[in-house]
Amino acid sequence: MYKILKLLEEKRWLRRTIEMALFAAVFFGLRAYMQGELVQGQAPDFQRATILGEEVRFSDYRGKPLLVQFWATWCPICEREQSSIQSIAADYPVLTVAMQSGDAKDILPYLEKRQLTFPVIADADGSLSKQFGVAAVPASFVLDADGTVRFVEVGFTTEMGMRLRLWLAGL
């Protein structure tokens, strides 16, 4: 009887190990697939106007770590992250891109309703998103002081996770 119980216990351990390995393979496989086309290395430079009409050049943000976040007004996951982005914007340079969410007249009421004040570029046609290889939102890029992409995340990211990445990019 003891041998049978021991054999069952060993098989349970083996089964759990296989389940965890499969979960990890699926998780990291999906993550690699979702991040496959995203820009790496030096971030592309661009010049655009924010929805408030301020001209922004990407190179203007050099010298400090920068969070570039692609989001959309129609994205429920993006909405869950926005209070974190607002909080981070008080401590770090942040530039956000509203992907396929219309123009300023569509985005401004959305921001006002949620009391969000971070800078937003409207990317109604998705052209800026394509430059960064973004196909899904939210997508967050953490750049170092030289404009090199150090971290990329697709999907929900915690405020602490973004802050940690920005801090590491500043080292």
C-alpha positions as CSV (number, residue, x, y, z in Angstrom):
1,M,0.0,0.0,0.0
2,Y,2.8,2.4,0.9
3,K,4.5,1.8,-2.5
4,I,1.2,2.6,-4.3
5,L,0.7,5.9,-2.4
6,K,4.3,6.9,-3.1
7,L,3.9,6.1,-6.8
8,L,0.7,8.2,-7.0
9,E,2.5,11.1,-5.2
10,E,5.4,10.9,-7.7
11,K,3.0,11.0,-10.6
12,R,1.1,14.0,-9.2
13,W,4.4,15.9,-8.9
14,L,5.3,14.9,-12.5
15,R,1.9,16.0,-13.8
16,R,2.1,19.4,-12.0
17,T,5.6,19.9,-13.5
18,I,4.4,19.1,-17.0
19,E,1.3,21.4,-16.5
20,M,3.6,24.3,-15.3
21,A,6.0,23.7,-18.2
22,L,3.1,23.8,-20.7
23,F,1.6,26.9,-19.2
24,A,5.0,28.7,-19.3
25,A,5.5,27.6,-23.0
26,V,2.1,29.0,-24.0
27,F,2.5,32.2,-21.9
28,F,6.0,33.0,-23.3
29,G,5.0,31.9,-26.8
30,L,2.0,34.2,-26.9
31,R,4.2,37.0,-25.4
32,A,6.8,36.5,-28.1
33,Y,4.1,36.5,-30.8
34,M,2.5,39.7,-29.5
35,Q,5.8,41.5,-29.3
36,G,7.3,40.1,-32.5
37,E,6.9,43.2,-34.7
38,L,7.5,45.8,-32.0
39,V,10.4,48.1,-32.6
40,Q,13.6,47.3,-30.7
41,G,16.9,49.3,-30.5
42,Q,16.7,53.0,-31.3
43,A,13.1,54.3,-31.3
44,P,11.9,56.0,-34.5
45,D,12.0,59.7,-34.4
46,F,8.9,61.6,-35.4
47,Q,7.3,65.0,-35.2
48,R,3.6,65.3,-34.5
49,A,1.1,67.6,-32.7
50,T,-0.6,66.6,-29.5
51,I,-4.4,66.9,-29.3
52,L,-3.8,70.3,-27.6
53,G,-1.9,71.5,-30.7
54,E,1.6,71.4,-29.2
55,E,4.3,70.2,-31.6
56,V,6.2,67.3,-30.3
57,R,9.5,65.8,-31.6
58,F,10.5,62.5,-30.2
59,S,14.1,63.7,-29.8
60,D,12.8,66.5,-27.5
61,Y,12.4,63.8,-24.8
62,R,16.1,62.7,-24.8
63,G,18.1,63.0,-21.6
64,K,15.7,61.1,-19.3
65,P,13.9,57.8,-19.4
66,L,10.6,58.0,-21.2
67,L,7.4,56.0,-21.2
68,V,5.7,55.9,-24.6
69,Q,2.3,54.2,-24.3
70,F,-0.1,53.3,-27.1
71,W,-3.7,53.0,-26.1
72,A,-7.2,53.4,-27.4
73,T,-10.5,54.9,-26.1
74,W,-12.3,51.7,-27.0
75,C,-9.9,49.5,-25.1
76,P,-11.1,48.4,-21.6
77,I,-7.6,47.2,-20.5
78,C,-6.1,50.6,-21.5
79,E,-8.7,52.3,-19.3
80,R,-7.6,50.2,-16.3
81,E,-4.0,51.4,-16.9
82,Q,-4.7,55.1,-17.3
83,S,-4.7,56.1,-13.6
84,S,-1.2,54.5,-13.4
85,I,0.0,56.4,-16.5
86,Q,-1.4,59.6,-14.9
87,S,0.5,59.0,-11.7
88,I,3.7,58.1,-13.5
89,A,3.5,61.3,-15.6
90,A,3.9,63.3,-12.4
91,D,7.4,61.8,-12.0
92,Y,8.6,60.8,-15.4
93,P,8.3,62.1,-19.0
94,V,5.3,60.3,-20.6
95,L,4.0,60.5,-24.1
96,T,0.9,58.6,-25.1
97,V,-0.5,57.7,-28.5
98,A,-4.3,57.2,-28.9
99,M,-4.4,54.6,-31.6
100,Q,-7.4,54.6,-34.0
101,S,-9.5,56.6,-31.5
102,G,-10.4,59.5,-33.7
103,D,-9.0,63.0,-33.6
104,A,-8.8,65.7,-30.8
105,K,-12.6,66.3,-30.7
106,D,-13.1,62.6,-30.1
107,I,-10.3,62.1,-27.5
108,L,-10.6,65.3,-25.5
109,P,-14.0,64.5,-23.9
110,Y,-12.7,61.0,-23.1
111,L,-9.7,62.5,-21.2
112,E,-11.8,65.2,-19.5
113,K,-14.3,62.7,-18.2
114,R,-11.5,60.7,-16.6
115,Q,-9.5,63.7,-15.5
116,L,-6.4,62.7,-17.5
117,T,-3.8,65.3,-18.3
118,F,-0.9,63.4,-19.8
119,P,0.2,64.4,-23.4
120,V,-1.7,62.6,-26.1
121,I,-1.0,62.3,-29.8
122,A,-4.0,61.2,-31.9
123,D,-3.0,58.4,-34.3
124,A,-6.4,58.1,-36.1
125,D,-4.9,56.3,-39.1
126,G,-2.5,54.1,-37.2
127,S,0.6,55.3,-39.0
128,L,2.6,56.2,-35.9
129,S,1.6,52.8,-34.4
130,K,2.9,51.1,-37.5
131,Q,6.2,52.8,-37.1
132,F,6.5,51.2,-33.7
133,G,5.1,47.9,-34.9
134,V,2.1,48.2,-32.6
135,A,-0.8,46.0,-33.6
136,A,-2.5,45.6,-30.1
137,V,-3.1,47.9,-27.2
138,P,-2.1,48.7,-24.6
139,A,1.6,48.7,-25.7
140,S,4.2,50.3,-23.5
141,F,7.7,51.2,-24.5
142,V,10.3,52.3,-21.9
143,L,13.2,54.2,-23.5
144,D,16.5,55.2,-21.9
145,A,17.9,58.7,-22.0
146,D,19.4,58.1,-25.5
147,G,16.0,57.0,-27.0
148,T,16.8,53.3,-27.0
149,V,14.0,50.9,-26.3
150,R,14.9,49.1,-23.1
151,F,11.5,47.4,-22.3
152,V,8.4,46.6,-24.2
153,E,5.1,45.3,-22.8
154,V,1.9,44.4,-24.6
155,G,-1.2,44.1,-22.4
156,F,-1.9,45.2,-18.9
157,T,1.1,46.4,-16.9
158,T,1.1,47.4,-13.2
159,E,2.2,50.9,-12.2
160,M,5.0,49.4,-10.1
161,G,6.1,47.4,-13.0
162,M,6.3,50.5,-15.3
163,R,8.0,52.5,-12.6
164,L,10.6,49.7,-12.1
165,R,11.3,49.6,-15.8
166,L,11.7,53.4,-16.0
167,W,14.0,53.4,-13.0
168,L,16.1,50.6,-14.6
169,A,16.2,52.5,-17.9
170,G,17.6,55.5,-16.0
171,L,20.6,53.6,-14.6
